[in-house]
Amino acid sequence: MNDSPEAPSPAPMPHPETTRTPPWGMVTMLEEGPRYRINRIVVKPGQHMSTQMHYHRSEHWVVVSGTAKVTCNGEEKLLNQKESTYVPMNTPHRVENPGVIDLVMIEVQNGEYLGDDDIVRFPEELSPS
């Protein structure tokens, strides 16, 4: 009989910090592993991401600070600090910051493919206002 505890699974290695600065804010990749990616997203006041969807991944957004106006499959809702929402695959979605301070969110992407070429962007005139 072996009473020694099993060795824990190794934790995923943190991804070297990668930051993009689109006109609406900032995206920092915090960690990436098989079938998931974790991002810190900042949306400037009055700004928004383009309306988009993904065929191979879903997303879960958690608001850390500020207010998020989320449009998911045509339905709008406001999220405040400590609130979250789930964005299924194949669902048009968008987030904007209606507030006066930066919106900071943690985004968890899950799926079989997480490449940037799985982002389908909708024309701005079809986006909600």
VOFI-56784 format. One record per atom (N, C-alpha, C, CB): z, y, x negated. Coordinates in steps of 0.2 Angstrom, whole numbers, plus 5000, padded with zeros to 4 digits. Glycine has a CB too. Example, Ala and Ser with C-alpha at 12.3 -4.5 7.8 and 13.67 -1.06 7.14 Angstrom:
! residues 2
503949724934;503949784938;503949844934;504549784943;503549894936;503649954932;503950004936;502949974930;
END
This chain:
! residues 129
500049944996;500050005000;500050064996;500650005005;499550114997;499550174993;499850234997;498750184991;500350254995;500750314998;500450384996;501450304997;500050384991;499750454989;499350484994;499450444982;499350544995;498950575000;498250574997;499150645001;497750575002;497050575000;496850644997;496550565006;496450644992;496250714990;495850754995;495750704983;496050814996;495650855001;494950864999;495950925002;494550875004;493850885003;493750954999;493350895009;493250964994;493251024991;493051074996;492751014985;493251134995;493051194999;492451214997;493651254998;492051245002;491351275000;491451324995;490951295006;490951324990;490951384985;490751444988;490551364979;491151504987;490951564990;490251584987;491451624988;489851614991;489151634989;489251694985;488751644995;488951704979;488951774976;488851824981;488451774970;489251874981;489151924986;488451964986;489651984985;488151954992;487451984993;487452034999;486951934994;487252094997;487352155002;486652185003;487852205000;486452185010;485852225012;486052285015;485352185016;485652345015;485752405018;485252425022;485952455013;485152395028;484652425033;484752495035;484552375039;484352525038;484452595041;485052605045;483852625044;485252555049;485752555054;486452535051;485652505060;486552515045;487152495042;487152455036;487552465047;487552395036;487552355030;487752285032;488152385026;487452235029;487552165030;487752135023;486952125033;488352105023;488652075017;488751995018;489252105014;488351955014;488451885015;489151865011;487851845012;489551835015;490251815012;490251745010;490751825017;489951705013;489951635012;489351595015;490551595014;489051545012;488551505014;488551435012;487851535012;488451385017;488451315016;487951285020;489151295018;487951215020;487451175024;487551195031;487551105023;487051225034;487051235042;487451295044;487251175045;487751335039;488151395041;488051455036;488851375043;488151515039;488251575034;488751615038;487451605033;489151655034;489551705036;489451765033;490351685035;489351815038;489151885036;489651935038;488451905038;489751985035;490152045037;489652105039;490652075031;489652125045;489052175047;489452235049;488752145053;489152295046;489352355048;488752395052;489652395042;488852425058;488352455061;488652535062;488252425068;488252575059;488452645060;488552675067;487952695055;488952725068;488952755075;488252775077;489452815075;488152755084;487552775087;486952735085;487352845085;487052685080;486452645078;486452575081;486552635070;485952545080;485852475083;485352435079;485652475090;485452365079;485052315076;484452315081;485352245075;483852285079;483352275083;483452215088;482652255079;483152215094;483252155098;482852095095;482952165105;483152035094;482951985091;483151915094;483051985083;482851865091;483051795093;482951745088;482751775100;483251685088;483151635083;483051575086;483751635078;482551535083;482351465086;482851415083;481651445084;483151425077;483551365074;484251385073;483151355068;484551435075;485251455074;485551485080;485351495068;486151485081;486551515085;487051565081;487051475090;487351615084;487751665081;488451675085;487451725079;488951685081;489551705085;489851765081;490151645084;489951815085;490151885082;490851895084;489651935085;491251915079;491951935081;492052015078;492451895077;492252055083;492352125081;492952135077;492352175088;492952165071;493552175067;493752245069;493352175060;493352295069;493552365071;492952395074;493752405065;493052445078;492552485082;492452455089;491952495078;491852475092;491652445098;490952425098;491652495104;490752365100;490052335100;489852335107;490052265097;489252365108;488852355115;488352295113;488552425117;488452245116;488052185115;487652165121;488552115114;486952155120;486452135125;486252065123;485852185126;486452015127;486251945126;485851925132;486851905125;485251905132;484851885137;484851925143;485151815139;484751995141;484752045146;485352065149;484352025152;485952035148;486652055150;486952095145;487051995152;487252155147;487652195142;488352185143;487452275143;488752195138;489452195138;489752235132;489752125138;490352265133;490652295128;491252255125;490952365130;491252245118;491752215115;492152255110;491452155110;492852245110;493252285106;493552245101;493852315111;493952275097;494252245091;494652175094;494852285088;494552125090;494852055091;494452015097;495552065093;493952045099;493552015105;492851985101;493352055110;492651935105;492051895102;491551875107;492251835098;490951855105;490451835109;490051785105;489951895112;489651735109;489251685107;488551695109;489451615109;488051695104;487351705105;487051635104;487051765101;486851605110;486451535109;485751545105;486351505115;485551495103;484851495100;484351515106;484651425097;483751535104;483251555109;483451605114;483051495112;483851645112;484151705117;484051765114;484851685118;483651815117;483551885114;484251915114;483051925119;484351955109;485051985108;484952045104;485551935105;485452085105;485552155101;486252175101;485052205104;486452215096;487052245095;486952315093;487552205090;487352355097;487352425095;488052455095;486952465100;488152515091;488752545091;488752605095;488952555083;489152605101;489152665105;489752715103;489252645112;490152695098;490752735096;490552785091;491252685094;491152815089;491152865084;491352845077;491552925086;491652785076;491752755070;491352695069;492552735070;491352665062;490952605061;491152545065;490952595053;490652515067;490752445070;490752395064;490252425076;491252355064;491352305059;491452235062;491952315053;490952185061;490952125064;490952075059;490352115069;491152015060;491051955056;490551905060;491751915054;490051885057;489551845061;489551775057;488851885060;489551725062;489551655059;488851635062;490151615061;488451615058;487751585060;487851505059;487151615056;487651475064;487651395063;486951375065;488151365068;486651325062;486051295063;485751255058;485551345065;485151225060;484851175055;484451215050;484351125058;484251285052;483851325047;484051395048;483051315049;484251425042;484551495043;484051545039;485251495040;483451525038;483051575034;482851635038;482351535032;482751695034;482551755038;481851755041;482551805032;481451705040;480851695044;480951665051;480351655040;481551645052;481751625059;482051685064;482251565059;481851745061;482051805065;481451825069;482351855061;481451825076;480951855080;481151915082;480751805086;480851975080;481052035082;480552065088;480952085076;480852095093;480552115099;480352195097;480952105105;479752215100;479552285099;480152325102;478952305102;480252385099;480752435101;480652455109;480752495097;480052465111;479952485118;480152435123;479252505119;480252365121;480552315125;481252305124;480152245123;481552345119;482252335118;482652375124;482452355111;483252355125;483652395130;483852455127;484352355132;483952505131;484152575128;484852585128;483752635132;
END
